[in-house]
Amino acid sequence: MRLTYQKIHALFSSELAGYEYDFVFVNDGSDDGSLDELLGLHREDRKVRVLSLSRNFGQMAAMLAGLENAHGDAVINMSADLQEPVEMIPQMVQEWSEGNEIVICYRTARHDSLINGLTSKVFYKLAKLTHPQMPEGGFDFTLMDKQVVQEFNRIRERNRYFQGDIFWLGFTVKFLPYKRLERTIGKSQYNFSKRLKNAIDGLLNQSYLPIRFMSLTGILTAFIGFLYAVSVVYARVMHQTPFTGWAPIMVLILVIGGLNMLMLGIVGEYVWRTYDEAKKRPNYIIHKRYE
C-alpha cells in the first residue's frame, strides 16, 4: 500500500502538480496487516481516506465502495498491488482533459498461471459477443468522469459486472493498452471460485446469450429428433427396420438428459439472481471510515 501511495503521490507532486487529489483506499476484510498500514498513511496524510469493510465482500463490492465514496471531477479505479503501471495515470488524465469521459487501460499481456490465462481468454471471447468493444485482455484500471461515476453508482443491482456496466452507460471511451506487471506485493484473494463467479455474472448480468443458447439448442435438438423420427417411420414402412439395441436409446437419453440439466442450471442461475435482488441486501457494509 505504501509503495503504491508513494508512487502516485510523486506523480501529483511533479507531472500532475496542477491537480487537486485524494486517495480512497478500501480494506476488503484483509487479515494481513493492510489496515494498520493504511491507518499509518492516513495519520501521515489527511488526503488519504480509508474505508474498512466488515468482512471480505469481494473485488466488485470493494470497487463499488470506493466509487460510491469518491469525490472529484474524475475518479481513477486501480488495485493497490502495483500490477497496473502507475506511470499511465498522467496519460489517462490527459485523455480525460481532451474530452474522453472514460479512459480504459486494457491488458495486452499478464503474468498468470496457464489455467487462469486460458479461462480469461475464453471468458473475454464470450464477453465480446455481448460487448464488441470488450478488449480481449479485459480491464479494471479505469478513469471515469464525475458524471460517469454518478450514473454508474445509480445502478442498484446485487450481482454487478464492472466492465459490462461501463459499456452499458454509453459514454465516450478511450482505450490505452498496457502489459500487466507481475504481482510483488501481498497475495491475491481473487481465487478461482471468485473468478468463476465474476465470469458467470458477466455472462448472465447483461446478456440474453445463455437463454438464446438454450432456445437454439432446444430447436436444434427437436429438429434432429424430428429427422430421426422420419427416418424410423420410413424404415418401418419400407420394412427396413434396423437392428434395435440399447446403445442408441442410451445415447439419446444421455444427450437429452444432459441438455435438460444444463438448461435447468442456467434457468436456476437466473432464478437465484431474481431472489438475490428481491432480498435487497447491500453489496457491502462499511465497518469504519477514516476520513
N, C-alpha and C positions, 0 to 999 in steps of 0.2 A: 504494500500500500504506500509506504513512504517513498519508495523509488518512483512509483507512478506519480505521486503528488509532486515530487521534486522536478521531474521532467516536464510536467505540464506547467508548473509554477514558473519554471525557467523560460518557457515559451512566452508567457504573458508578461515577463519582465524584459523581453527582447523583441521578437518579431511581432507580437500582439500587444505591445505595451499600451496602445491606444484604446484597448477594450477593457471594460469592467467585467468581472467574472466572480463566480463562486463555485465550490465543489459540493456535490451531494453524493456521499458515499452511503451505500446500502449494505448493512451487515445482515446477510440472509441466514441467520441462525448458525453461523460458523462456530466451531469449538477449537480453533487453532490459535487463539490469541489475537485474531484480527481486530476485534472490537477494542481491546486495550490499545493497540497500535493506532487505531483511528481516533480514539479519545485523546491520545497524546498529540496527534496532529491538530485536533480541534482546540486543545488548550494553547497550542503554539500559534495558530492562525484562525481567527474567527470567520474567515471566509470558508472554512471547512465545516460543513454541516453533516451530521451523521444520523441516519435512521437505522435503528436496530429492531429487526422483526422478532416476533415472539418465538418463532421456530423457522426451520427451513421450508419455505413455501415454493421453492423452485426458481429457476432463472427468469421465467416470464414474469412471475409475481414481483421479483426484485426490480426488474426493469420498470414495471408499472409503478411501483412505489417511488422510484427515482423520478420518473417523468411527471407523475402527479404532484410531486412536491418540488419541482424545479421552477425557477423563475428566470426571467431574462428574455431577450428578443430572439435568442436561438439556444437550443439545447443539444449538447453532444452526448450520445449514449455510447459507452465503451466499458469493457471489463477492466478490472484493476490488475490483471496478471501480466500486462505488457506484451500480450500476443498480438495486439493491434499496434502498429507503429505510431507513437505519439507525434512523430515528426510530420504526419499528414494533417494535423489539425490546422496549421496556418493555411494550407491549400483549401481545406474544407470551408474555413471562414471566408476565404477569398471568393470561392464559388457561390457561397450564400450571399455575399455582398453584391455579387453581379446579378442577383435575381433568382437564383435557384432555391426553391423553398425546401427541398430535401436533397441532401448530399449523402449518397450511399457509397461506402468503401466496401468493395466486394473482394472475396478471397480468390486469388488465382492459383494459389498453392498453399498447402498446410502440412504441418508435421503431425499426422495422425497415424494410428495403427491401421493395418491393412483392412480390418473389418470396418472400423469407423469411416475410413476413407471411401470404401466401396458402398456402404449403406448411405453415406451422404450424397454420393454421386447419383445413386438410384433415386433417392428422395427428391433431389432438386431437378432431376429429369422429369419426374412425375409432376412436380410443382409447376414446371414451365407449361404444362398443359392447361392449367388454370390461369397462371400469371406469366404470359410470354416474356415479360420484362425480367423475370427472375434470373439473376446470374447463376451460372452452373455451380459456383463455389459457395453460394449463399452469402449472408451478411448479418451482422449485428451492429457494426461500427457505423453510426449514422449521425448526421447533423440535421435537426429539424427546426424550421422556423416556428416562432411562437404560435402563430395561427394553426400550424400543422399539429403542434403538441396539444393545443386546446381541443381540436377536433378528434385527435387520436384518443384523448382522455374521455371523450364523450361516449366512446364505445363501451357499453356496460355489459360485458359477457364474461363468463367464467373461464371458458377454455379458449384463451386468446392465441392468435398466431401472429407474431410480431411482423414478419415480412409481408404476409398477406394483407394485414390491416393497413400497412403503409401504402401498398399499391392500390388498395381499395379506395383510399382517400382521394386519389386522383390529382395530387399537386405536382408541380414541376419537379422532375428528378434529374440529378446529375450523378453519373456513375464514375467512381475512381477505383482503379484496380490496385491491389497490394498483395504481397506474399505474407501470409500469416506466420508469425515467428513461433519458435518453439517455446513452450512454457518453462520458465526457470524459477518462478515464484509459487510456492504452495502447491497444493494438489487439487485438481478439479473434482467437484462433486457432481459434475454433469455426466453421470454414468449411462450405461446402455439403456436401462429402463426409462430414464428421463429423455434420452434421445428418441426412443421409440414413441413415448408419449407425445413429444413435440411433432414427430412425423405424422402420427395419427391425427393430431389436432390440425396440422397443416392440410391433410387430405380431406378431412371432414368439415372443418370450420367454414370454409368459404367455397366449397366445391360440390357440385352435383355429380362429380365423376364417379364415385362409388355406386350411387343409385343408378346412374346411367349404365355402368358396367353390369350391375345386376340385371337391369332390363334387357340389355343387349345379349347377355349370356343366356337369360331365360328364353328370348326369342330364338337364338341360335340353337339352343338345346331342343326346343319344341320343333323347330324346322327339321333338324336331323332326325328326331324321333318320328316325325311325320313321314320323311323319306324312307326310314327303316320300316315303318308300318306298311307303306305302299309296296315295298319290296317283298315283305312277308305275304301280303294278300296276293300279289302277283304269283309268287312261288306256289301258294296254295291252289290258286285257280289252274295253274299250269302243271299241277301235280309234281312240282319240283321242290317240295319242302325239304330243306336241308336237314342233316342230322342235328337234332336238338340236344343240347347239353347244358350243364350248369355254368360253364365258363362265360358265355355271352350274357346270361342273366346276372351273374355276379358282377361283371364289368359294368353293366348298366346300373345296377344297384349302387355300386361303389361310386361311380361318377356322379350320378344324380344325387345320391346321399351327400357326397362331399360338397357339391354345389349348393345344396339346401343348407348345410351347416355354415358354409361361407356366407351366404346371403343372410341367414339369421344372425350371424355375428355382426355383420355390417349394420343391419337394422337395429341390433342391440346397442351398438355404439351410438347411433342417433337417439335412441330412446333414453340412454343414460345421460346424454348431454341435455336433453329436454328436462329430465328430472333434476340434473345438477343446476340448470338455470332456474328452475322453479323454486329451489331452496333459497336462492338469493343470498348466499354467503359471500363475504368479501374475498377478494383474491389474496389478501394478505392482512396481517394485523401488526401495527407498529407498537412495539413494546415501550420503547423510549426514543425521544427526539433530543438531539444535542445541537442546538442552534445558537 
